[in-house]
Amino acid sequence: MRAKISVLVPLVLLIFGGFLGAIRTLPAHGTTGPVAAFEYEPCLACAAPGFVAFFNASGSATTSGTLLSYTWDFGDGSIATSNSPSTWHDFFMAKSNVTLTVKDSGGLEDTVTQHFVWNVVPRFNFQPTDPGVNDPVLFNATSSNAYLGSYGVITDYAWSFGDNSQGSGVLVKHAYSSPGLFRVSLTLPNNGNNGDPRVSTTIQVRSSQTGQLLLNTVFDGDNVTVSGFFNFNSTIKTLSGQATVTVTNATNHELLFMKTFSISFTARSNGMIRFILVASISPFKLGVTCTTDSKNNTSSCFVSRNPDVDGDGTVDIIDFGMLAIRFGATTGSTNYMPAVDLSDHGTIDIIDAGIMATDFGAVVFQ
């Protein structure tokens, strides 16, 4: 049995990416020293008498040098120390409290204890991965899983964001009010006797703000959020910046689209500068139209179906012509074309023409 395990170890370590990843070192912002964090993956296919699990501490980080050692206390009397962030352990029990202690090159340590359950795996990611103060961060735990049926359906997701704030739900948003290195933890509360499994990682929040909230609305049954910043250089007449567009289903909160756009183009003139960010979701692409006032660098956005109907990268006379020949058509009529019903209200009318006129000539980012 042990021979089979030893063959599987290097393979599974590669499958669960990041287990042999490089040690992270982060710049000092607010937090001094290391922050311990780890995730785990059970080896459900291992031929073993016990419960083999792989542990990944590459989410640990420090603001004072580099991480030198990882000491694991598996809660069953076994203790191991390594300079690698990844390890594996063969339990002879289905659950345990596992403690990780990390030490950095500055001689500082940090410890975290989390509950491990062999057939339940909390998992999550977050976007953007490099947020600034007050930037909305979306935490996504949809990849969490309960195996073999004995745990049942996951009914709740409990979050700790490391700044004395908590949250609940499979998808949650949180903004940090100060810079620093924070440990984010996800717990799957369990009313049975298995305990509450937990994993964690770190998030570095920069002191410089990456953007302000520009749009938060519901369109066509989806939540649409836009945050970003834009700056206009009046000397060379260039608008630059970035914007993050997030689209989630308003009913089940499924993440449908998330992308950070890098914005840079030469404006035709000073004044109100418009551009469009395209969110590619089914069945119709969305177009987020943003306008920046070059005089004071203030920005605002609104959302519709993508006015660049033919997808050639600009809103032009071809798009307007496609709308014009269907003007007045309603849902169900032979002349109705959903893609040019930009306001999504069942009739191709003056509202849609107004949207396209506003966007006419705008630069399109996809």
C-alpha angles and dihedrals in degrees: 000000000000091000090056091051093051091054092051097048101078092041095052092043088059093045094055094059121222097032090110093031125134121277110259124230118189132194117259111263115157098316120083119207134359132330116207120217136154146178130202141209124198119224097233093174097049116121097224139129091232138038112283116202134176120218125206120196097168087112088070115100143175138211095203111063124305135321110259107176143021119201118193126198106189095193095242098085094276119122126179134178126198142157089230120088092220132070142147134223136194109223124195090205133059096235140026144161106251121198125200124194119188126193126196135205090264090064093250124135139198131188134200130181120203134174117248121203115186099221100032121077123187109201132174146158134192140214134242094033093198105044128172130216112301093008111137110243120199114216113199124195099168092118092063113117144189114209135204094018097260093107096047127209120339105243104173141028119203119197133196112191098194095244097085090273127120136193142184134213140061091272119033136166125216135172124202117226095202137033123255148098111292135185112228115200131192120200127185104211113221126193092197128079097271094087128227113303115216139186132179146187136179132259124199114213115199123220092228111079114236094204152322129256106269102170137012113167146123119252128172091349095309134106110236121195127178127184128170150109133248132190128195121213104207093193097061095018093234126149115206138168140091140269134194118213118197124185123186132172107262092217107043098015092233112166106245103169140000127169138153111220122206108218123205128142142129114259121224092229144340119280127055110008118195133193136164130231113203119215109198106214132140135297096004130016116238124225119210108200113203125189125198122195102219092202096065103008094241118148140194135177141202132187134228136145109298108284090201087084097170092045097231094135100260139064103242146147092292092060091045090050092052089054095043096056089053096043111139095019117135135202110292097021119119092241095051115115113186094204092066094045085093096173092047096226100125100259130080100223147131092304091061091044089051092052092050092046090052090050096042110132094005119148112250124216118195 
